[in-house]
Amino acid sequence: MLIESGNNFNKLENQKSLDKAKIALNFAVKLNDDELIAKSYNLIGLNFDEYLDPDKAIEYYEKGINHAILTENDSVKQWLYNNLGNVYAYSKIDIAKSILYYKKALTYAVKIRDEVEINYIKQNIASAYFAEKKYNIGKVYLDEIANYVNSRGQVEARITYNSLLGEYYQYLNNDTLTEKYYIKAVEISKENKLELIESNIADLYLKFSKFYATQKKYNKAYYYLNESEILKDKIYNEEKISTIRETQSSIELDEYKREIDRIEIENKSYIKSLSINKTINILLISLYVIIGILFILLYRNYKIRSKLNTVLETQNSKLEIAKLKAEENSNLKSQFVSTVTHEIRTPLYGIIGLINLLIEEHKELKNNQKIKSLSFSANYLLMLINDILQTNKLDNKNLALDSNKFSIEQVIKKIINSLQYLGKQNNNKIELTLDDNFPKYVYGDKTKFVQIIMNLITNALKFTNNGLVEINVKIINQTEKDINIQICIKDNGIGIDENEQKLIFNKFIQLNRKQTDYQGTGLGLYIVKNLVEILNGKITLESKENAGTEIHLELNFGLKPDENAIILEKVSKKSNKTSQPIKVLIVEDNKINQLITKKIIEKNNFTATVVDGGFQAIKELETSKHDIILMDINMPEMDGCETAIRIKKTNPNMPIIALTASDVNEIKNKISQSEIDEVIIKPFDEKELVSIIYKYLR
C-alpha cells in the first residue's frame, strides 16, 4: 500500500495516495511497526505539504520522526528531516530552522552513502541560503554537486540545479548567465514525464517571469507567468483541494479514535486495578518478606546481566564493524575486477587484432605453429578474463538475459574450429552430429550459450589424450514457437572419481590429477552450471575414472521469426552492391586499437577516419560528412558517452556504436542516457561489427 501510495503521489493523484497511506497507517498501527508507521506519516505529510497545508504537514512529519527514531532505518529518518526542512523553507515559516533540518537529513544521507539524496539535500540547502540572501554560502553547496548533476543527475535535479544557478547570477546582476541557466532549466523541463515535478516547473516559470519583468521584457514575462499559472491551476485546482481536505478530516478522525481507544484501555485497566486493590492490600504484608528476598536475588542477577550486556554490546559493535568492512571489501572487489578486466581486455584487443592482421597480410604464416600458439594463448587469456568477470557477475546476481537470432550448428562449429589447436595439442579428434531436421536458426541468449559450450568442449579436450570428443545435438521436443534440445558432449579421457563428482560444479574446484598438471582457474563448470540455471535448462554428468565423461545438457530456444534479423540478412546480401563508399568515423585514444579498428573497417570496403578523442570527433563532424561512428567509451578529457550526447544534439540521426572493453552492466546507465545505439565488447567478432554497421545503415 505504501508503494502504491508513493506512485500515486508522484503522479499527483493525491486523493488515491492519501487513501492508501491511511489504510497503510491503520495496518502499521495494528502491527505496532514503528518503521511502517513512520513511512505512512511521511506520505501523509507529503500530500498535505503539496496541497498548501504546512501546519498539518509539520504535524505528521513530526509524528513520523517520533516513530523513525525508534528504528534502525536511517533512510526514513533522512526522508522525514528533509521533508520537514522543505515545509519550513518553501512555506517561508522559518528558513534558519529549515537549514538545521536539511543538515540533519544530510548527516543520515552521508551515513548510508545515498548519492542521489545527498545531491537533492544540498540543492535544498543552497535554495534555503539563497532565500536568506546568503548567496555565496549557497553557491558552495551547488559547486559540490555540479559534476554529479551534469553527468548523472535526474531530470528534477538538473531543472533545480540550473534554476538555482539562474537565481544566483540574477543576484550578481549577470543578465546573460541568468537567462542562459533559466533557459537551460526550461529546456530540461521538457524531458519531464513525472507529474510531481510540474510544481517545480511552475516555480521555475514564475522565477523566469520575474526576471524578464526586471528586464522590461514584458511579453516574455507575461508568457512565463501565464505558463506558471496554467500549471498551478492544473495541480492545485479547487476540486482536488476539496477532496483532499475531506480525506484529511477522515485521517484526523482516525487519529482521534486511536487516542480515544488508548484512553479507554487505560481507564478499563485502572478500574480493574481498583477492584483487586482490596485483595492486594491483604496480600501485601505477606509479599513484603518475599519481595525482600527476591530483591536480593534480582540485584545479584542484575549485576550478572549488566556484565553480560556489556560483553554483548562490545561484540555487536565488533560484528557491525566487521559487516561494514565485509560490504566495503565486496564492493572494492567488484570494482577491482571490473577495472582489471577492462585494462586487460584493451591490450588483448590489440594483441588479437594484430595477430589477425599479421595472418591476413602474410598468408604464409596462416599455418605457422608459433603464430597459432600465440593466437591460442591470447584467446585462452581472454577466456580466463571473461571467466573471472562472469563469476563476479554471478556472485553479485548481475546477469540479464538477451535474445538473439543464431545458428546452433554454426556456433558449435565455430567453437570447434577455435579449439582445433587444443585438440591437436592432445592428439584428439572432434566429431559433431546433429539431427537432420534441425532448424537453421533459433532465438535465445547466444552469448551465454557460447560460454556454456566453449567451457564444456574445452574441458573435454583438456582431459583427453589420443582420444575422441563426440558432440551430439538432438531435438527432444519442438512446437511452432519453441524447441527443446539435448546436447551430449562425450569424451574417453581420464574421467572423474565418483566421490569427486558432487564437487565438480563448485567454484575454484580443481580435482587432484595424478597424471598431468592441467591448466585452468576452476571456474568453468561453476559458470556453466549457473548459466544453465539462468536459461532454465538442466545439466547432468556421468563419469567413470579412466573411462571418460559424458555431459547431458537440456536447453530451450524460441523459433518465432525476427523481422529485424530478416531485414539484416537482406541488407548484408546487398552490402557489396552499394555505389558510394560508407564513411566510418573511429573515435579512439589508443593508437594500437586505432590501427586495428581502421584495418578491419577498410578491409570491408569502408572508408575510415580516425580521431583521438571526443572534442576532435565533434570538430571533424563540423567539416566532414560521415555515415556512422565507432566510439570508445573510456577516453581522457571527454568520455564516449558525453561525446555521444553532444553529437546527438546536432546529428540526432547519426548512428553511434560503442566499442568498449568495459563490462556493459557497469556502464549501462551511462549508455542509456547518452543515446548510444549499440554496444560491442572488445575483443569483438569482425563479422558481428560489420553486420551491426549494415543494420544501422539500412
Buried (B, 14 or more C-beta within 10 A) or exposed (E): BBEBBBEBBEEBBBBBBBBBBBBBBBBBBEEEBBBBBBBBBBBBBBBBBBBEBBEBBBBBBEBBBBBBEEBEBBBBBBBBBBBBBBBBBBBEEEBEBBBBBBBBBBBBBBEEEBEEBBBBBBBBBBBBBBBBEBBEBBBEBBEBBEEBBEEBBBBBBBBBBBBBBBBBBBBEEBEEBBBBBBEBBBEBBEEBEEBBBBBBBBBBBBBBBBBBBEEEBEEBBEBBBEBBBEBBEBBBEEEBBEBBBEBBEEBEEBBEEEEEEEEEEEEEEEEEEEEEEEEEEEEEEEEEEEEEEEEEEEEEEEEEEEEEEEEEEEEEEEEEEEEEEEEEEEEEEBEEBBEEBBEBBBBBBBBBBBBBBBBEEEEEBEEBEEBBEBBBEBBBBBBBBBBBBBBBBBBBEEBEEEEBBBBBBEBBBBBBEBBBBBBEBBEBEBEBEBEEEBBEBBBBBBBBBBBBBBBBBBBBBBBBBEBBBBBBBEBEEBEEEBBBBBBBBBBBBBBBEEEEBEEBBEBEBEBEEEEEEEEBBBBBBBBBBBBBEBBEBEBEBBBEBEEBBBBBBBBBBBBEEBEEBEEBBEBBEEBEEEEEEBBBBBBBBBEBBBBBBBBBBEBBEBBBBBBBBBBBBBEBBEEEEBBBBBBBBBBEEBBBBBBBBBBBEEBEEBBBBBBBBBBEBBBEEBBEBBBBBBBBBBBBEBEEBBBBBBBBBE
